[in-house]
Amino acid sequence: MFNLFIFIKAVLNISVNAKNVYNFLVVYLFEGDMENFNFKNFWNGLNKLERKAFAKQVGLSEKYIAIHVRYLTRNVSLQSVMKLHKACNEFGMNVSLEQFMQYFIK
């Protein structure tokens, strides 16, 4: 489902290249039937050391990720979402950007 508020907030908070903006728009406007990725389950599956390393790689605090990203209590900037996606793949999730973005569209 398309959420205009998240879209506008993300566009206003980003300073990324045109390719990332294009990918973002494609995901939000043309979401398809894809297997859902659940960041909450991924985060809960990490041990304390993995969470610390993940947070450091993304540039967000463990507490911020545990509360605001895991439970979607705040709108996460597109730049942070891109870093989270990259880190998830580096931690072995092998999830596409489209699948990852689905988690933030609720």
C-alpha positions as CSV (number, residue, x, y, z in Angstrom):
1,M,0.0,0.0,0.0
2,F,1.3,3.4,-0.9
3,N,1.8,5.8,2.0
4,L,2.1,9.4,0.7
5,F,3.3,10.8,4.0
6,I,6.3,8.3,4.2
7,F,7.0,9.1,0.5
8,I,7.1,12.8,1.0
9,K,9.1,12.6,4.2
10,A,11.6,10.3,2.6
11,V,12.0,12.5,-0.4
12,L,12.5,15.6,1.7
13,N,15.0,13.9,4.0
14,I,17.3,12.5,1.4
15,S,20.4,13.6,-0.4
16,V,21.2,10.5,-2.4
17,N,21.9,9.9,-6.1
18,A,19.2,9.7,-8.8
19,K,19.4,6.0,-9.1
20,N,18.4,5.5,-5.4
21,V,15.5,7.9,-5.8
22,Y,14.4,6.0,-8.9
23,N,14.6,2.7,-7.1
24,F,12.7,4.2,-4.2
25,L,9.9,5.4,-6.5
26,V,9.7,2.1,-8.3
27,V,9.2,0.3,-5.1
28,Y,6.6,2.6,-3.7
29,L,4.6,3.1,-6.9
30,F,4.9,-0.4,-8.5
31,E,5.1,-2.8,-5.6
32,G,4.6,-6.4,-6.8
33,D,4.0,-9.8,-5.3
34,M,7.2,-10.4,-3.5
35,E,8.1,-12.5,-0.5
36,N,7.9,-10.3,2.6
37,F,11.0,-9.5,4.6
38,N,10.5,-8.9,8.3
39,F,13.2,-6.7,9.8
40,K,11.8,-7.3,13.3
41,N,12.4,-11.1,12.9
42,F,15.9,-10.4,11.5
43,W,16.8,-8.1,14.4
44,N,15.4,-10.4,17.0
45,G,17.5,-13.2,15.5
46,L,20.8,-11.4,16.0
47,N,22.8,-11.9,19.2
48,K,24.1,-8.9,21.2
49,L,27.5,-8.8,19.4
50,E,25.9,-9.0,16.0
51,R,23.4,-6.2,16.9
52,K,26.3,-4.0,18.0
53,A,28.2,-4.7,14.8
54,F,25.1,-4.1,12.7
55,A,24.3,-0.8,14.4
56,K,27.8,0.4,14.0
57,Q,27.8,-0.5,10.3
58,V,24.6,1.3,9.7
59,G,25.5,4.4,11.8
60,L,22.5,4.2,14.1
61,S,22.4,3.3,17.8
62,E,21.3,-0.2,18.8
63,K,18.5,1.4,20.9
64,Y,17.2,3.5,17.9
65,I,17.1,0.4,15.7
66,A,15.5,-1.7,18.4
67,I,12.8,0.7,19.1
68,H,12.2,2.9,16.0
69,V,13.2,0.7,13.1
70,R,12.1,-2.7,14.5
71,Y,8.7,-1.4,15.6
72,L,8.3,1.4,12.9
73,T,7.6,4.1,15.5
74,R,9.4,6.7,13.4
75,N,9.7,7.3,9.7
76,V,13.2,6.2,8.7
77,S,15.0,8.3,6.1
78,L,15.7,6.8,2.7
79,Q,19.4,7.1,3.3
80,S,19.1,5.1,6.5
81,V,16.9,2.5,4.8
82,M,19.6,2.1,2.1
83,K,22.2,1.6,4.8
84,L,20.0,-0.9,6.6
85,H,19.4,-2.8,3.4
86,K,23.1,-3.0,2.6
87,A,23.9,-4.2,6.1
88,C,21.2,-6.8,6.1
89,N,22.7,-8.3,2.9
90,E,26.1,-8.2,4.4
91,F,24.8,-10.1,7.4
92,G,23.6,-12.8,5.0
93,M,19.9,-12.0,4.5
94,N,20.2,-11.8,0.6
95,V,17.1,-9.6,0.4
96,S,16.3,-7.4,-2.6
97,L,15.7,-3.7,-2.1
98,E,12.1,-4.1,-3.1
99,Q,11.5,-6.8,-0.5
100,F,13.3,-4.7,2.1
101,M,11.2,-1.6,1.4
102,Q,8.0,-3.6,1.8
103,Y,8.7,-3.7,5.6
104,F,8.5,0.1,5.8
105,I,5.3,0.3,3.8
106,K,2.6,-0.4,6.4
